[in-house]
Amino acid sequence: MNSSVPSAPHRPRLLVLHGGVLPPGHARVDGDPRLEGVDYATAEELPAKLPGTRALLVWDLFTEALASAWAGADSLEWVHAATTGVDNLMFPGLVDSGVVVTNSRGIFDEHIAEYVLGQVIAFAKDFHRTWDLQREHRWEHRETERVSGSRALVVGTGPIGRRIARKLSAVGMEVRASGSRAREGDPDFGAVVESSLAESGADGGPTLLGELPRADYVVIAAPLTDATRDLVDRRFLELMKPSARLLNVARGPIVVESDLAAALDAGVIAGAALDVFRREPLKAVSPLWGLPGSVVSPHMSGDVVGWRDDLMDLFLDNLDRYLDGRELLNVVDKSRGYVPG
């Protein structure tokens, strides 16, 4: 089935894949007479419970359990992810199937943009040093940097990247972006260059090669795809200004962490605010915890009070649409790995 509107059978069965904590408000679906039933499974229980399931809510946010249990997906029509990124679901079996995948696009945009703005201001105004000095009871006057008039490059032109651009533009920053193709006249970014380190893009347009040396802040907000995996490597970092900072609010594997650690240690760039990592939680022995200019947060940039309720509200809206045979929200283009447009 390739339609974005799966034809819901009479009283389908819903399965919720969770990591030990059930979604808030799950009682709202438990007794829904339109469903044959609702079941709950951990990653270990999924293989036994997946057969016969028509709709699956992936509430275990970064699990890869569905790939391991895929042989049992004999009736599956629709998978909804309680995340924006769906790279953990883009395995060949699901991608090549007729199963429709939807995500939670739109829930985290504003929150992540606020986080990025906060980190930019904290870097520019040297808040991290101020807090350290306060703990030491030391009075050390410094001069700080301007935010207004500085330049930001947002890697990723989806809704999160756009909300970040609007937030940074509102405080007087000049914002550009890189995406899958170069273009002019974008309403949020003005100019967009291709996310490539080639001399010129696929259509002959500008690339990151010319934009990275101009940016004071480089914000990674792109989905994890074959094109973005390991994008931020040694060459990428060496193209940045020595005074520039990197912020990653997307996915850890977009950054080659060993290259970033070496760049921070050698002063190739001035700092990095990292909310995502290749392996989470970040191991205590990782050098990223203590390198100069490194700020580590535990994958929380979009998690404000009530975010789980917002995720569940979006899923319930889509569940109503599925049961009514209406078009679903946030249908993922599985060939790209994200919701287009």
C-alpha positions in Angstrom: 0.0 0.0 0.0 1.6 3.3 -1.1 -1.3 5.6 -0.2 -0.9 8.1 2.6 -4.4 7.0 3.7 -4.3 3.4 4.7 -7.7 1.7 4.5 -8.4 0.9 8.1 -10.0 -2.5 8.5 -13.0 -3.0 10.8 -11.7 -2.6 14.3 -7.9 -2.9 13.7 -5.5 -3.8 16.5 -3.1 -1.1 17.8 0.2 -1.9 19.3 2.3 0.6 21.4 6.1 -0.1 21.4 7.4 1.5 24.6 10.6 1.5 26.6 9.1 0.8 30.0 7.1 4.0 30.4 3.6 4.2 28.8 2.5 7.3 27.0 0.4 9.8 29.0 -3.3 9.5 28.4 -3.0 6.0 26.9 -6.3 5.3 28.6 -7.9 7.4 25.9 -7.2 4.6 23.4 -7.5 1.6 25.6 -11.3 1.6 25.5 -11.8 3.0 22.0 -14.7 0.9 20.5 -13.3 1.5 17.0 -10.3 -0.7 17.9 -10.2 -4.4 18.3 -7.8 -3.8 21.1 -4.7 -2.1 22.3 -1.6 -3.9 23.4 1.7 -2.7 24.8 5.1 -4.2 24.1 8.8 -3.6 25.0 11.5 -4.3 22.5 11.8 -7.8 23.9 8.1 -8.5 23.6 7.7 -7.0 20.1 8.4 -10.1 18.1 5.6 -12.1 19.8 3.1 -9.2 19.7 3.7 -7.8 16.2 1.9 -10.4 14.2 -1.7 -9.3 13.4 -1.0 -5.7 14.3 -2.3 -3.1 11.8 -1.2 0.1 13.5 2.0 0.6 15.5 2.9 3.6 17.7 6.6 3.7 18.3 6.8 5.4 21.7 10.3 4.0 22.5 11.9 6.9 20.8 15.1 5.7 19.4 14.6 1.9 19.4 15.7 -0.3 16.5 13.5 -3.2 17.7 11.1 -3.0 14.7 13.9 -4.0 12.3 14.7 -7.0 14.4 11.1 -8.1 14.6 10.1 -7.2 11.1 9.5 -10.8 10.0 6.4 -10.8 12.1 4.9 -7.7 10.5 2.3 -9.7 8.6 -0.6 -7.2 8.8 1.1 -3.8 9.5 -0.3 -0.8 7.5 0.8 2.2 9.5 3.7 3.1 11.8 3.7 6.4 13.7 6.9 7.6 15.3 6.8 9.8 18.5 9.9 11.6 17.1 10.7 13.9 14.3 13.7 11.9 13.1 12.9 8.5 11.8 16.3 7.2 10.9 15.9 4.3 13.2 12.9 3.1 11.2 14.4 3.5 7.7 15.6 -0.1 7.4 15.1 -1.9 4.0 12.2 -4.0 5.0 10.0 -1.1 6.1 11.3 1.3 3.4 10.5 -1.2 0.6 7.1 -2.2 2.0 3.8 -0.5 1.5 3.6 0.5 5.2 2.9 4.2 5.7 5.2 5.9 8.2 4.3 9.2 9.9 6.3 11.2 12.4 5.8 13.9 15.0 7.0 16.9 12.9 6.0 20.2 14.4 6.0 19.3 18.1 9.6 20.3 18.8 10.3 23.2 16.4 9.8 26.2 18.7 11.4 24.5 21.7 14.6 23.6 19.8 14.8 27.1 18.3 14.7 28.5 21.9 17.4 26.2 22.9 19.6 27.2 20.0 19.1 30.9 20.7 19.9 30.3 24.4 23.2 28.6 23.5 24.1 31.4 21.1 23.6 34.0 23.7 25.4 32.0 26.3 28.4 31.6 24.1 28.4 35.3 23.0 28.0 36.6 26.5 30.4 34.1 28.1 27.8 32.9 30.6 29.7 29.6 31.0 32.8 31.4 32.3 30.7 33.7 34.5 29.1 30.6 36.2 32.5 29.0 36.7 33.9 32.3 38.2 30.9 32.7 40.5 31.5 29.2 41.9 35.1 30.3 42.6 34.0 33.6 44.1 36.2 35.4 41.6 35.6 38.9 40.1 37.0 38.9 36.6 35.8 41.6 34.3 35.6 40.6 30.6 34.3 42.0 27.3 31.8 39.9 25.4 30.7 39.5 21.8 27.8 41.0 19.9 24.9 38.7 18.9 23.3 41.2 16.6 25.2 41.4 13.4 26.8 37.9 13.8 26.2 35.2 11.2 24.6 31.9 11.5 24.5 29.0 9.1 21.7 26.5 9.6 22.4 23.1 8.0 18.9 21.8 7.3 15.9 23.7 5.8 13.0 21.8 7.4 10.6 23.2 9.9 13.1 23.1 12.8 15.8 24.8 10.8 13.3 27.4 9.7 12.1 28.1 13.2 15.7 28.5 14.3 16.3 30.9 11.5 13.4 33.1 12.5 14.4 33.1 16.1 18.0 34.1 15.3 16.9 36.7 12.8 14.7 38.2 15.4 17.8 39.2 17.5 19.5 40.7 14.5 21.6 37.8 13.3 22.3 37.2 9.6 21.1 33.7 8.8 21.9 31.5 5.8 21.2 27.8 5.3 22.4 24.7 3.4 20.0 22.1 2.1 19.6 19.5 -0.6 19.8 22.1 -3.4 21.0 25.7 -3.7 18.5 28.5 -4.3 17.9 32.2 -3.8 15.0 34.1 -2.4 14.1 31.7 0.4 11.6 33.4 2.8 13.5 32.4 6.0 17.1 32.0 4.8 17.5 34.3 1.8 20.2 32.2 0.2 20.5 28.5 0.5 23.7 26.6 -0.5 24.0 22.9 -1.2 25.0 20.7 1.8 28.2 19.6 0.1 31.9 20.3 0.4 32.4 20.1 -3.3 33.6 23.1 -5.3 30.1 23.5 -6.8 26.8 21.7 -6.2 25.1 19.2 -8.4 23.4 22.0 -10.4 26.5 24.2 -10.4 25.4 26.3 -7.5 27.2 27.3 -4.3 28.0 24.8 -1.5 29.1 24.8 2.1 32.6 25.4 0.9 32.0 29.1 0.5 29.6 29.6 3.4 31.3 27.8 6.3 34.2 30.3 6.5 31.7 33.2 7.0 29.6 31.8 9.8 30.0 32.6 13.5 27.6 29.8 14.5 26.9 26.6 12.5 23.7 24.9 13.6 23.1 21.3 12.6 19.3 20.8 12.2 19.1 18.3 9.3 17.7 14.8 9.3 20.1 11.9 9.4 20.3 10.5 5.9 23.0 9.0 3.7 23.8 12.5 2.5 24.3 13.9 6.0 25.9 11.1 7.9 29.5 12.1 8.9 29.0 15.5 7.1 30.7 17.4 10.0 34.2 15.9 9.7 37.7 17.3 9.9 37.5 19.2 6.6 34.2 20.7 7.5 35.5 21.9 10.9 38.7 23.3 9.4 36.6 25.4 7.0 35.0 27.1 10.0 36.3 30.3 11.6 38.6 29.7 14.6 36.1 31.9 16.6 33.0 30.0 15.4 30.9 27.6 17.4 29.1 24.4 16.3 25.6 23.5 17.6 24.1 20.1 17.0 20.4 19.6 17.7 19.8 17.0 15.0 21.4 13.5 15.2 24.7 12.5 16.6 26.0 10.5 13.6 26.0 13.7 11.4 29.1 14.7 13.4 32.4 12.7 13.4 32.9 13.0 17.1 36.6 12.1 17.1 37.2 14.9 14.5 35.2 17.4 16.6 37.1 16.4 19.8 40.4 17.0 18.0 39.2 20.3 16.6 38.1 21.6 20.0 41.3 20.4 21.7 43.5 22.1 19.0 41.4 25.4 19.0 40.4 24.8 15.4 36.9 26.1 16.5 36.0 28.0 19.6 33.3 25.8 21.0 30.4 23.4 20.5 27.0 22.9 22.1 26.0 19.3 21.6 22.6 17.9 22.5 22.8 14.6 20.5 25.5 11.9 20.2 26.3 8.8 18.3 25.8 6.7 21.4 23.4 7.8 24.1 23.8 8.3 27.0 27.3 9.8 26.3 29.9 7.7 28.2 31.6 9.4 31.2 35.0 8.8 29.6 34.1 10.8 26.4 36.5 13.8 25.9 33.5 15.9 24.8 32.5 16.4 28.4 35.6 18.5 29.3 37.1 20.0 26.2 37.5 23.8 25.9 34.3 25.4 24.8 32.3 22.1 24.9 28.7 22.2 26.2 26.9 18.8 26.6 23.2 18.4 27.2 21.4 15.0 27.4 19.2 15.1 24.2 16.7 17.6 25.8 16.7 20.6 23.4 13.0 20.0 22.5 11.8 18.6 25.8 9.7 21.2 27.6 7.1 20.6 30.2 4.2 18.8 28.5 6.0 17.6 25.4 4.9 14.0 25.9 1.2 15.1 26.1 1.8 17.1 22.8 3.2 13.9 21.2 0.2 11.9 22.3 -2.3 14.5 21.1 -0.7 14.4 17.6 -0.9 10.6 17.5 -4.5 10.6 18.6 -5.3 13.1 15.8 -3.6 10.8 13.3 -5.4 7.7 14.8 -8.7 9.4 14.2 -7.7 10.1 10.6 -6.6 6.5 10.1 -9.8 5.0 11.5 -11.9 7.5 9.4 -9.9 6.8 6.2 -8.7 10.4 6.0 -5.3 11.6 4.9 -2.7 11.2 7.6 -0.5 14.0 8.9 3.3 14.1 8.5 3.7 11.2 6.0 7.4 10.4 5.6 8.9 10.0 2.2 10.7 6.8 2.9 13.0 7.3 -0.1 14.3 10.5 1.6 13.9 9.6 5.2 11.8 12.7 6.2 8.6 14.5 5.5 9.1 16.6 2.4 8.0 20.2 1.9 
